[in-house]
């Protein structure tokens, strides 16, 4: 059970990093009144799912 927790934790972490990078690449910036404004058009749901998988993996690996 702990090994599965470690695998889920690592997989979730990799997913968070990958999908956050993808999310940041889909942002657009423009200038309004001299200030740069960035608007993201990416999908944030895969980041949340990866974070939840990572948390479940951490909880499973710490279980007895």
Predicted model as a PDB file, atoms N, CA, C, CB and O in Angstrom, pLDDT in the B-factor column:
MODEL        1                                                                  
ATOM      1  N   UNK A   1       0.823  -1.189   0.000  1.00 85.00           N  
ATOM      2  CA  UNK A   1       0.000   0.000   0.000  1.00 85.00           C  
ATOM      3  C   UNK A   1       0.873   1.261   0.000  1.00 85.00           C  
ATOM      4  CB  UNK A   1      -0.940  -0.006   1.210  1.00 85.00           C  
ATOM      5  O   UNK A   1       0.552   2.251  -0.657  1.00 85.00           O  
ATOM      6  N   UNK A   2       1.986   1.206   0.751  1.00 89.00           N  
ATOM      7  CA  UNK A   2       2.877   2.364   0.791  1.00 89.00           C  
ATOM      8  C   UNK A   2       3.542   2.602  -0.561  1.00 89.00           C  
ATOM      9  CB  UNK A   2       3.942   2.176   1.868  1.00 89.00           C  
ATOM     10  O   UNK A   2       3.743   3.748  -0.963  1.00 89.00           O  
ATOM     11  N   UNK A   3       3.883   1.521  -1.262  1.00 92.00           N  
ATOM     12  CA  UNK A   3       4.524   1.674  -2.573  1.00 92.00           C  
ATOM     13  C   UNK A   3       3.559   2.337  -3.554  1.00 92.00           C  
ATOM     14  CB  UNK A   3       4.990   0.299  -3.120  1.00 92.00           C  
ATOM     15  O   UNK A   3       3.966   3.192  -4.341  1.00 92.00           O  
ATOM     16  N   UNK A   4       2.284   1.948  -3.514  1.00 94.00           N  
ATOM     17  CA  UNK A   4       1.286   2.584  -4.360  1.00 94.00           C  
ATOM     18  C   UNK A   4       1.151   4.071  -4.010  1.00 94.00           C  
ATOM     19  CB  UNK A   4      -0.073   1.872  -4.216  1.00 94.00           C  
ATOM     20  O   UNK A   4       0.981   4.910  -4.894  1.00 94.00           O  
ATOM     21  N   UNK A   5       1.228   4.385  -2.726  1.00 93.00           N  
ATOM     22  CA  UNK A   5       1.188   5.781  -2.291  1.00 93.00           C  
ATOM     23  C   UNK A   5       2.353   6.585  -2.837  1.00 93.00           C  
ATOM     24  CB  UNK A   5       1.184   5.857  -0.781  1.00 93.00           C  
ATOM     25  O   UNK A   5       2.182   7.722  -3.275  1.00 93.00           O  
ATOM     26  N   UNK A   6       3.549   5.986  -2.811  1.00 95.00           N  
ATOM     27  CA  UNK A   6       4.724   6.674  -3.365  1.00 95.00           C  
ATOM     28  C   UNK A   6       4.567   6.899  -4.866  1.00 95.00           C  
ATOM     29  CB  UNK A   6       6.005   5.866  -3.085  1.00 95.00           C  
ATOM     30  O   UNK A   6       4.905   7.966  -5.379  1.00 95.00           O  
ATOM     31  N   UNK A   7       4.056   5.896  -5.559  1.00 96.00           N  
ATOM     32  CA  UNK A   7       3.867   6.019  -7.003  1.00 96.00           C  
ATOM     33  C   UNK A   7       2.854   7.119  -7.322  1.00 96.00           C  
ATOM     34  CB  UNK A   7       3.405   4.677  -7.603  1.00 96.00           C  
ATOM     35  O   UNK A   7       3.073   7.927  -8.224  1.00 96.00           O  
ATOM     36  N   UNK A   8       1.745   7.148  -6.579  1.00 95.00           N  
ATOM     37  CA  UNK A   8       0.745   8.195  -6.791  1.00 95.00           C  
ATOM     38  C   UNK A   8       1.301   9.573  -6.461  1.00 95.00           C  
ATOM     39  CB  UNK A   8      -0.495   7.921  -5.948  1.00 95.00           C  
ATOM     40  O   UNK A   8       1.009  10.543  -7.160  1.00 95.00           O  
ATOM     41  N   UNK A   9       2.093   9.667  -5.413  1.00 96.00           N  
ATOM     42  CA  UNK A   9       2.686  10.953  -5.033  1.00 96.00           C  
ATOM     43  C   UNK A   9       3.608  11.486  -6.122  1.00 96.00           C  
ATOM     44  CB  UNK A   9       3.458  10.816  -3.721  1.00 96.00           C  
ATOM     45  O   UNK A   9       3.539  12.658  -6.492  1.00 96.00           O  
ATOM     46  N   UNK A  10       4.458  10.625  -6.623  1.00 96.00           N  
ATOM     47  CA  UNK A  10       5.403  11.046  -7.661  1.00 96.00           C  
ATOM     48  C   UNK A  10       4.656  11.375  -8.953  1.00 96.00           C  
ATOM     49  CB  UNK A  10       6.462   9.944  -7.916  1.00 96.00           C  
ATOM     50  O   UNK A  10       4.954  12.373  -9.610  1.00 96.00           O  
ATOM     51  N   UNK A  11       3.693  10.541  -9.312  1.00 96.00           N  
ATOM     52  CA  UNK A  11       2.903  10.800 -10.515  1.00 96.00           C  
ATOM     53  C   UNK A  11       2.113  12.093 -10.418  1.00 96.00           C  
ATOM     54  CB  UNK A  11       1.960   9.650 -10.774  1.00 96.00           C  
ATOM     55  O   UNK A  11       2.022  12.844 -11.388  1.00 96.00           O  
ATOM     56  N   UNK A  12       1.542  12.353  -9.248  1.00 96.00           N  
ATOM     57  CA  UNK A  12       0.808  13.600  -9.048  1.00 96.00           C  
ATOM     58  C   UNK A  12       1.708  14.814  -9.121  1.00 96.00           C  
ATOM     59  CB  UNK A  12       0.099  13.579  -7.720  1.00 96.00           C  
ATOM     60  O   UNK A  12       1.327  15.839  -9.687  1.00 96.00           O  
ATOM     61  N   UNK A  13       2.903  14.709  -8.553  1.00 97.00           N  
ATOM     62  CA  UNK A  13       3.853  15.816  -8.606  1.00 97.00           C  
ATOM     63  C   UNK A  13       4.279  16.103 -10.041  1.00 97.00           C  
ATOM     64  CB  UNK A  13       5.079  15.509  -7.745  1.00 97.00           C  
ATOM     65  O   UNK A  13       4.343  17.260 -10.457  1.00 97.00           O  
ATOM     66  N   UNK A  14       4.569  15.052 -10.791  1.00 97.00           N  
ATOM     67  CA  UNK A  14       4.945  15.227 -12.193  1.00 97.00           C  
ATOM     68  C   UNK A  14       3.783  15.861 -12.967  1.00 97.00           C  
ATOM     69  CB  UNK A  14       5.347  13.864 -12.829  1.00 97.00           C  
ATOM     70  O   UNK A  14       3.998  16.737 -13.806  1.00 97.00           O  
ATOM     71  N   UNK A  15       2.565  15.421 -12.686  1.00 96.00           N  
ATOM     72  CA  UNK A  15       1.391  15.989 -13.348  1.00 96.00           C  
ATOM     73  C   UNK A  15       1.199  17.454 -13.026  1.00 96.00           C  
ATOM     74  CB  UNK A  15       0.156  15.225 -12.959  1.00 96.00           C  
ATOM     75  O   UNK A  15       0.889  18.252 -13.911  1.00 96.00           O  
ATOM     76  N   UNK A  16       1.381  17.818 -11.763  1.00 97.00           N  
ATOM     77  CA  UNK A  16       1.244  19.228 -11.372  1.00 97.00           C  
ATOM     78  C   UNK A  16       2.276  20.080 -12.101  1.00 97.00           C  
ATOM     79  CB  UNK A  16       1.402  19.391  -9.839  1.00 97.00           C  
ATOM     80  O   UNK A  16       1.948  21.146 -12.623  1.00 97.00           O  
ATOM     81  N   UNK A  17       3.507  19.617 -12.137  1.00 97.00           N  
ATOM     82  CA  UNK A  17       4.567  20.381 -12.814  1.00 97.00           C  
ATOM     83  C   UNK A  17       4.268  20.503 -14.307  1.00 97.00           C  
ATOM     84  CB  UNK A  17       5.948  19.709 -12.599  1.00 97.00           C  
ATOM     85  O   UNK A  17       4.346  21.595 -14.869  1.00 97.00           O  
ATOM     86  N   UNK A  18       3.927  19.386 -14.948  1.00 96.00           N  
ATOM     87  CA  UNK A  18       3.682  19.389 -16.390  1.00 96.00           C  
ATOM     88  C   UNK A  18       2.487  20.262 -16.757  1.00 96.00           C  
ATOM     89  CB  UNK A  18       3.457  17.967 -16.887  1.00 96.00           C  
ATOM     90  O   UNK A  18       2.585  21.101 -17.652  1.00 96.00           O  
ATOM     91  N   UNK A  19       1.354  20.070 -16.072  1.00 95.00           N  
ATOM     92  CA  UNK A  19       0.150  20.811 -16.428  1.00 95.00           C  
ATOM     93  C   UNK A  19       0.252  22.284 -16.048  1.00 95.00           C  
ATOM     94  CB  UNK A  19      -1.058  20.190 -15.759  1.00 95.00           C  
ATOM     95  O   UNK A  19      -0.366  23.126 -16.700  1.00 95.00           O  
ATOM     96  N   UNK A  20       1.014  22.614 -15.011  1.00 93.00           N  
ATOM     97  CA  UNK A  20       1.243  24.019 -14.691  1.00 93.00           C  
ATOM     98  C   UNK A  20       2.076  24.676 -15.779  1.00 93.00           C  
ATOM     99  CB  UNK A  20       1.937  24.161 -13.327  1.00 93.00           C  
ATOM    100  O   UNK A  20       1.809  25.817 -16.155  1.00 93.00           O  
ATOM    101  N   UNK A  21       3.075  23.978 -16.287  1.00 92.00           N  
ATOM    102  CA  UNK A  21       3.879  24.507 -17.396  1.00 92.00           C  
ATOM    103  C   UNK A  21       2.998  24.726 -18.630  1.00 92.00           C  
ATOM    104  CB  UNK A  21       5.050  23.540 -17.734  1.00 92.00           C  
ATOM    105  O   UNK A  21       3.088  25.766 -19.283  1.00 92.00           O  
ATOM    106  N   UNK A  22       2.153  23.750 -18.942  1.00 91.00           N  
ATOM    107  CA  UNK A  22       1.234  23.894 -20.075  1.00 91.00           C  
ATOM    108  C   UNK A  22       0.301  25.082 -19.871  1.00 91.00           C  
ATOM    109  CB  UNK A  22       0.415  22.609 -20.270  1.00 91.00           C  
ATOM    110  O   UNK A  22       0.040  25.835 -20.810  1.00 91.00           O  
ATOM    111  N   UNK A  23      -0.197  25.253 -18.661  1.00 89.00           N  
ATOM    112  CA  UNK A  23      -1.109  26.349 -18.334  1.00 89.00           C  
ATOM    113  C   UNK A  23      -0.418  27.696 -18.523  1.00 89.00           C  
ATOM    114  CB  UNK A  23      -1.623  26.212 -16.890  1.00 89.00           C  
ATOM    115  O   UNK A  23      -1.010  28.636 -19.055  1.00 89.00           O  
ATOM    116  N   UNK A  24       0.827  27.784 -18.086  1.00 85.00           N  
ATOM    117  CA  UNK A  24       1.569  29.044 -18.217  1.00 85.00           C  
ATOM    118  C   UNK A  24       1.883  29.355 -19.675  1.00 85.00           C  
ATOM    119  CB  UNK A  24       2.866  28.986 -17.408  1.00 85.00           C  
ATOM    120  O   UNK A  24       1.965  30.525 -20.046  1.00 85.00           O  
ATOM    121  N   UNK A  25       2.059  28.340 -20.501  1.00 86.00           N  
ATOM    122  CA  UNK A  25       2.353  28.562 -21.907  1.00 86.00           C  
ATOM    123  C   UNK A  25       1.134  29.088 -22.665  1.00 86.00           C  
ATOM    124  CB  UNK A  25       2.845  27.275 -22.545  1.00 86.00           C  
ATOM    125  O   UNK A  25       1.281  29.699 -23.723  1.00 86.00           O  
ATOM    126  N   UNK A  26      -0.048  28.859 -22.139  1.00 84.00           N  
ATOM    127  CA  UNK A  26      -1.272  29.289 -22.799  1.00 84.00           C  
ATOM    128  C   UNK A  26      -1.749  30.651 -22.299  1.00 84.00           C  
ATOM    129  CB  UNK A  26      -2.359  28.256 -22.591  1.00 84.00           C  
ATOM    130  O   UNK A  26      -2.921  30.989 -22.468  1.00 84.00           O  
ATOM    131  N   UNK A  27      -0.875  31.431 -21.694  1.00 79.00           N  
ATOM    132  CA  UNK A  27      -1.266  32.751 -21.217  1.00 79.00           C  
ATOM    133  C   UNK A  27      -0.868  33.809 -22.239  1.00 79.00           C  
ATOM    134  CB  UNK A  27      -0.622  33.051 -19.846  1.00 79.00           C  
ATOM    135  O   UNK A  27       0.111  33.659 -22.971  1.00 79.00           O  
ATOM    136  N   UNK A  28      -1.642  34.864 -22.266  1.00 80.00           N  
ATOM    137  CA  UNK A  28      -1.392  35.983 -23.168  1.00 80.00           C  
ATOM    138  C   UNK A  28      -1.215  37.230 -22.317  1.00 80.00           C  
ATOM    139  CB  UNK A  28      -2.556  36.161 -24.207  1.00 80.00           C  
ATOM    140  O   UNK A  28      -1.921  37.419 -21.327  1.00 80.00           O  
ATOM    141  N   UNK A  29      -0.279  38.073 -22.702  1.00 77.00           N  
ATOM    142  CA  UNK A  29      -0.099  39.321 -21.956  1.00 77.00           C  
ATOM    143  C   UNK A  29      -0.284  40.495 -22.905  1.00 77.00           C  
ATOM    144  CB  UNK A  29       1.303  39.376 -21.277  1.00 77.00           C  
ATOM    145  O   UNK A  29       0.038  40.427 -24.091  1.00 77.00           O  
ATOM    146  N   UNK A  30      -0.809  41.562 -22.346  1.00 77.00           N  
ATOM    147  CA  UNK A  30      -0.993  42.792 -23.104  1.00 77.00           C  
ATOM    148  C   UNK A  30      -0.806  43.967 -22.157  1.00 77.00           C  
ATOM    149  CB  UNK A  30      -2.398  42.837 -23.787  1.00 77.00           C  
ATOM    150  O   UNK A  30      -0.769  43.793 -20.939  1.00 77.00           O  
ATOM    151  N   UNK A  31      -0.692  45.137 -22.711  1.00 82.00           N  
ATOM    152  CA  UNK A  31      -0.404  46.318 -21.906  1.00 82.00           C  
ATOM    153  C   UNK A  31      -1.649  47.204 -21.833  1.00 82.00           C  
ATOM    154  CB  UNK A  31       0.798  47.106 -22.495  1.00 82.00           C  
ATOM    155  O   UNK A  31      -2.272  47.510 -22.849  1.00 82.00           O  
ATOM    156  N   UNK A  32      -1.995  47.607 -20.609  1.00 78.00           N  
ATOM    157  CA  UNK A  32      -3.116  48.506 -20.373  1.00 78.00           C  
ATOM    158  C   UNK A  32      -2.632  49.634 -19.481  1.00 78.00           C  
ATOM    159  CB  UNK A  32      -4.328  47.757 -19.731  1.00 78.00           C  
ATOM    160  O   UNK A  32      -2.215  49.393 -18.348  1.00 78.00           O  
ATOM    161  N   UNK A  33      -2.681  50.841 -19.971  1.00 83.00           N  
ATOM    162  CA  UNK A  33      -2.270  52.036 -19.216  1.00 83.00           C  
ATOM    163  C   UNK A  33      -0.857  51.899 -18.652  1.00 83.00           C  
ATOM    164  CB  UNK A  33      -3.253  52.304 -18.075  1.00 83.00           C  
ATOM    165  O   UNK A  33      -0.584  52.333 -17.533  1.00 83.00           O  
ATOM    166  N   UNK A  34       0.024  51.302 -19.423  1.00 81.00           N  
ATOM    167  CA  UNK A  34       1.422  51.166 -19.012  1.00 81.00           C  
ATOM    168  C   UNK A  34       1.721  49.965 -18.144  1.00 81.00           C  
ATOM    169  CB  UNK A  34       1.836  52.373 -18.294  1.00 81.00           C  
ATOM    170  O   UNK A  34       2.874  49.763 -17.761  1.00 81.00           O  
ATOM    171  N   UNK A  35       0.722  49.159 -17.819  1.00 83.00           N  
ATOM    172  CA  UNK A  35       0.932  47.982 -16.969  1.00 83.00           C  
ATOM    173  C   UNK A  35       0.714  46.719 -17.801  1.00 83.00           C  
ATOM    174  CB  UNK A  35      -0.028  48.003 -15.732  1.00 83.00           C  
ATOM    175  O   UNK A  35      -0.225  46.646 -18.594  1.00 83.00           O  
ATOM    176  N   UNK A  36       1.582  45.731 -17.618  1.00 82.00           N  
ATOM    177  CA  UNK A  36       1.416  44.450 -18.306  1.00 82.00           C  
ATOM    178  C   UNK A  36       0.373  43.614 -17.578  1.00 82.00           C  
ATOM    179  CB  UNK A  36       2.764  43.686 -18.392  1.00 82.00           C  
ATOM    180  O   UNK A  36       0.434  43.444 -16.360  1.00 82.00           O  
ATOM    181  N   UNK A  37      -0.579  43.098 -18.336  1.00 81.00           N  
ATOM    182  CA  UNK A  37      -1.641  42.261 -17.783  1.00 81.00           C  
ATOM    183  C   UNK A  37      -1.556  40.910 -18.480  1.00 81.00           C  
ATOM    184  CB  UNK A  37      -3.064  42.920 -17.970  1.00 81.00           C  
ATOM    185  O   UNK A  37      -1.498  40.842 -19.708  1.00 81.00           O  
ATOM    186  N   UNK A  38      -1.549  39.839 -17.696  1.00 78.00           N  
ATOM    187  CA  UNK A  38      -1.491  38.479 -18.254  1.00 78.00           C  
ATOM    188  C   UNK A  38      -2.821  37.781 -18.018  1.00 78.00           C  
ATOM    189  CB  UNK A  38      -0.324  37.660 -17.621  1.00 78.00           C  
ATOM    190  O   UNK A  38      -3.350  37.777 -16.907  1.00 78.00           O  
ATOM    191  N   UNK A  39      -3.347  37.197 -19.075  1.00 79.00           N  
ATOM    192  CA  UNK A  39      -4.600  36.456 -19.001  1.00 79.00           C  
ATOM    193  C   UNK A  39      -4.334  35.046 -19.509  1.00 79.00           C  
ATOM    194  CB  UNK A  39      -5.736  37.157 -19.830  1.00 79.00           C  
ATOM    195  O   UNK A  39      -3.782  34.855 -20.592  1.00 79.00           O  
ATOM    196  N   UNK A  40      -4.732  34.067 -18.712  1.00 76.00           N  
ATOM    197  CA  UNK A  40      -4.503  32.681 -19.109  1.00 76.00           C  
ATOM    198  C   UNK A  40      -5.759  32.121 -19.754  1.00 76.00           C  
ATOM    199  CB  UNK A  40      -4.086  31.821 -17.897  1.00 76.00           C  
ATOM    200  O   UNK A  40      -6.870  32.314 -19.261  1.00 76.00           O  
ATOM    201  N   UNK A  41      -5.561  31.429 -20.859  1.00 79.00           N  
ATOM    202  CA  UNK A  41      -6.668  30.770 -21.541  1.00 79.00           C  
ATOM    203  C   UNK A  41      -6.607  29.262 -21.350  1.00 79.00           C  
ATOM    204  CB  UNK A  41      -6.656  31.112 -23.027  1.00 79.00           C  
ATOM    205  O   UNK A  41      -7.354  28.522 -21.991  1.00 79.00           O  
ATOM    206  N   UNK A  42      -5.727  28.805 -20.478  1.00 81.00           N  
ATOM    207  CA  UNK A  42      -5.527  27.373 -20.264  1.00 81.00           C  
ATOM    208  C   UNK A  42      -6.587  26.762 -19.370  1.00 81.00           C  
ATOM    209  CB  UNK A  42      -4.170  27.125 -19.669  1.00 81.00           C  
ATOM    210  O   UNK A  42      -7.408  27.461 -18.777  1.00 81.00           O  
ATOM    211  N   UNK A  43      -6.551  25.450 -19.287  1.00 86.00           N  
ATOM    212  CA  UNK A  43      -7.485  24.681 -18.478  1.00 86.00           C  
ATOM    213  C   UNK A  43      -6.802  24.301 -17.162  1.00 86.00           C  
ATOM    214  CB  UNK A  43      -7.975  23.411 -19.242  1.00 86.00           C  
ATOM    215  O   UNK A  43      -5.743  23.674 -17.181  1.00 86.00           O  
ATOM    216  N   UNK A  44      -7.382  24.664 -16.039  1.00 89.00           N  
ATOM    217  CA  UNK A  44      -6.771  24.440 -14.730  1.00 89.00           C  
ATOM    218  C   UNK A  44      -7.231  23.136 -14.081  1.00 89.00           C  
ATOM    219  CB  UNK A  44      -7.084  25.599 -13.811  1.00 89.00           C  
ATOM    220  O   UNK A  44      -6.691  22.751 -13.044  1.00 89.00           O  
ATOM    221  N   UNK A  45      -8.199  22.455 -14.655  1.00 94.00           N  
ATOM    222  CA  UNK A  45      -8.739  21.238 -14.051  1.00 94.00           C  
ATOM    223  C   UNK A  45      -7.690  20.122 -13.959  1.00 94.00           C  
ATOM    224  CB  UNK A  45      -9.940  20.752 -14.852  1.00 94.00           C  
ATOM    225  O   UNK A  45      -7.648  19.447 -12.931  1.00 94.00           O  
ATOM    226  N   UNK A  46      -6.839  19.886 -14.974  1.00 95.00           N  
ATOM    227  CA  UNK A  46      -5.809  18.842 -14.814  1.00 95.00           C  
ATOM    228  C   UNK A  46      -4.827  19.131 -13.681  1.00 95.00           C  
ATOM    229  CB  UNK A  46      -5.040  18.682 -16.106  1.00 95.00           C  
ATOM    230  O   UNK A  46      -4.297  18.199 -13.076  1.00 95.00           O  
ATOM    231  N   UNK A  47      -4.578  20.397 -13.386  1.00 95.00           N  
ATOM    232  CA  UNK A  47      -3.693  20.748 -12.272  1.00 95.00           C  
ATOM    233  C   UNK A  47      -4.327  20.331 -10.955  1.00 95.00           C  
ATOM    234  CB  UNK A  47      -3.386  22.264 -12.265  1.00 95.00           C  
ATOM    235  O   UNK A  47      -3.662  19.769 -10.085  1.00 95.00           O  
ATOM    236  N   UNK A  48      -5.616  20.610 -10.813  1.00 96.00           N  
ATOM    237  CA  UNK A  48      -6.323  20.261  -9.577  1.00 96.00           C  
ATOM    238  C   UNK A  48      -6.392  18.749  -9.402  1.00 96.00           C  
ATOM    239  CB  UNK A  48      -7.741  20.859  -9.578  1.00 96.00           C  
ATOM    240  O   UNK A  48      -6.192  18.244  -8.297  1.00 96.00           O  
ATOM    241  N   UNK A  49      -6.674  18.024 -10.478  1.00 97.00           N  
ATOM    242  CA  UNK A  49      -6.744  16.562 -10.399  1.00 97.00           C  
ATOM    243  C   UNK A  49      -5.384  15.981 -10.036  1.00 97.00           C  
ATOM    244  CB  UNK A  49      -7.238  15.968 -11.733  1.00 97.00           C  
ATOM    245  O   UNK A  49      -5.301  15.063  -9.219  1.00 97.00           O  
ATOM    246  N   UNK A  50      -4.324  16.500 -10.630  1.00 97.00           N  
ATOM    247  CA  UNK A  50      -2.972  16.017 -10.305  1.00 97.00           C  
ATOM    248  C   UNK A  50      -2.628  16.301  -8.851  1.00 97.00           C  
ATOM    249  CB  UNK A  50      -1.926  16.670 -11.227  1.00 97.00           C  
ATOM    250  O   UNK A  50      -2.012  15.471  -8.183  1.00 97.00           O  
ATOM    251  N   UNK A  51      -3.023  17.467  -8.359  1.00 97.00           N  
ATOM    252  CA  UNK A  51      -2.762  17.808  -6.957  1.00 97.00           C  
ATOM    253  C   UNK A  51      -3.523  16.868  -6.023  1.00 97.00           C  
ATOM    254  CB  UNK A  51      -3.155  19.273  -6.673  1.00 97.00           C  
ATOM    255  O   UNK A  51      -2.991  16.450  -4.994  1.00 97.00           O  
ATOM    256  N   UNK A  52      -4.762  16.537  -6.376  1.00 97.00           N  
ATOM    257  CA  UNK A  52      -5.543  15.612  -5.550  1.00 97.00           C  
ATOM    258  C   UNK A  52      -4.917  14.213  -5.548  1.00 97.00           C  
ATOM    259  CB  UNK A  52      -6.997  15.541  -6.056  1.00 97.00           C  
ATOM    260  O   UNK A  52      -4.877  13.555  -4.508  1.00 97.00           O  
ATOM    261  N   UNK A  53      -4.432  13.760  -6.699  1.00 97.00           N  
ATOM    262  CA  UNK A  53      -3.762  12.456  -6.775  1.00 97.00           C  
ATOM    263  C   UNK A  53      -2.508  12.474  -5.907  1.00 97.00           C  
ATOM    264  CB  UNK A  53      -3.400  12.101  -8.246  1.00 97.00           C  
ATOM    265  O   UNK A  53      -2.207  11.497  -5.220  1.00 97.00           O  
ATOM    266  N   UNK A  54      -1.780  13.586  -5.940  1.00 97.00           N  
ATOM    267  CA  UNK A  54      -0.570  13.694  -5.137  1.00 97.00           C  
ATOM    268  C   UNK A  54      -0.902  13.644  -3.639  1.00 97.00           C  
ATOM    269  CB  UNK A  54       0.179  14.994  -5.476  1.00 97.00           C  
ATOM    270  O   UNK A  54      -0.205  12.979  -2.873  1.00 97.00           O  
ATOM    271  N   UNK A  55      -1.952  14.338  -3.226  1.00 97.00           N  
ATOM    272  CA  UNK A  55      -2.344  14.341  -1.813  1.00 97.00           C  
ATOM    273  C   UNK A  55      -2.797  12.943  -1.376  1.00 97.00           C  
ATOM    274  CB  UNK A  55      -3.474  15.370  -1.566  1.00 97.00           C  
ATOM    275  O   UNK A  55      -2.441  12.489  -0.289  1.00 97.00           O  
ATOM    276  N   UNK A  56      -3.570  12.270  -2.211  1.00 96.00           N  
ATOM    277  CA  UNK A  56      -4.006  10.908  -1.886  1.00 96.00           C  
ATOM    278  C   UNK A  56      -2.800   9.989  -1.762  1.00 96.00           C  
ATOM    279  CB  UNK A  56      -4.982  10.371  -2.958  1.00 96.00           C  
ATOM    280  O   UNK A  56      -2.753   9.143  -0.870  1.00 96.00           O  
ATOM    281  N   UNK A  57      -1.831  10.149  -2.648  1.00 96.00           N  
ATOM    282  CA  UNK A  57      -0.620   9.338  -2.579  1.00 96.00           C  
ATOM    283  C   UNK A  57       0.172   9.593  -1.309  1.00 96.00           C  
ATOM    284  CB  UNK A  57       0.251   9.604  -3.781  1.00 96.00           C  
ATOM    285  O   UNK A  57       0.696   8.661  -0.698  1.00 96.00           O  
ATOM    286  N   UNK A  58       0.259  10.855  -0.914  1.00 95.00           N  
ATOM    287  CA  UNK A  58       0.969  11.184   0.332  1.00 95.00           C  
ATOM    288  C   UNK A  58       0.255  10.566   1.526  1.00 95.00           C  
ATOM    289  CB  UNK A  58       1.082  12.717   0.515  1.00 95.00           C  
ATOM    290  O   UNK A  58       0.895  10.009   2.418  1.00 95.00           O  
ATOM    291  N   UNK A  59      -1.069  10.663   1.542  1.00 94.00           N  
ATOM    292  CA  UNK A  59      -1.817  10.086   2.658  1.00 94.00           C  
ATOM    293  C   UNK A  59      -1.699   8.560   2.695  1.00 94.00           C  
ATOM    294  CB  UNK A  59      -3.285  10.492   2.568  1.00 94.00           C  
ATOM    295  O   UNK A  59      -1.631   7.961   3.768  1.00 94.00           O  
ATOM    296  N   UNK A  60      -1.677   7.942   1.517  1.00 94.00           N  
ATOM    297  CA  UNK A  60      -1.532   6.481   1.475  1.00 94.00           C  
ATOM    298  C   UNK A  60      -0.139   6.045   1.916  1.00 94.00           C  
ATOM    299  CB  UNK A  60      -1.816   5.958   0.064  1.00 94.00           C  
ATOM    300  O   UNK A  60       0.007   5.011   2.568  1.00 94.00           O  
ATOM    301  N   UNK A  61       0.881   6.822   1.568  1.00 92.00           N  
ATOM    302  CA  UNK A  61       2.233   6.418   1.931  1.00 92.00           C  
ATOM    303  C   UNK A  61       2.517   6.630   3.413  1.00 92.00           C  
ATOM    304  CB  UNK A  61       3.242   7.183   1.102  1.00 92.00           C  
ATOM    305  O   UNK A  61       3.411   5.992   3.970  1.00 92.00           O  
ATOM    306  N   UNK A  62       1.771   7.511   4.051  1.00 89.00           N  
ATOM    307  CA  UNK A  62       1.967   7.741   5.485  1.00 89.00           C  
ATOM    308  C   UNK A  62       1.108   6.824   6.341  1.00 89.00           C  
ATOM    309  CB  UNK A  62       1.660   9.183   5.827  1.00 89.00           C  
ATOM    310  O   UNK A  62       1.306   6.747   7.554  1.00 89.00           O  
ATOM    311  N   UNK A  63       0.159   6.128   5.730  1.00 75.00           N  
ATOM    312  CA  UNK A  63      -0.720   5.225   6.482  1.00 75.00           C  
ATOM    313  C   UNK A  63       0.041   4.039   7.048  1.00 75.00           C  
ATOM    314  CB  UNK A  63      -1.853   4.731   5.596  1.00 75.00           C  
ATOM    315  O   UNK A  63       1.145   3.720   6.607  1.00 75.00           O  
ATOM    316  N   UNK A  64      -0.565   3.394   8.027  1.00 63.00           N  
ATOM    317  CA  UNK A  64       0.087   2.269   8.694  1.00 63.00           C  
ATOM    318  C   UNK A  64      -0.344   0.965   8.117  1.00 63.00           C  
ATOM    319  CB  UNK A  64      -0.195   2.282  10.162  1.00 63.00           C  
ATOM    320  O   UNK A  64       0.111  -0.088   8.563  1.00 63.00           O  
TER     321      UNK A  64                                                      
ENDMDL                                                                          
END                                                                             
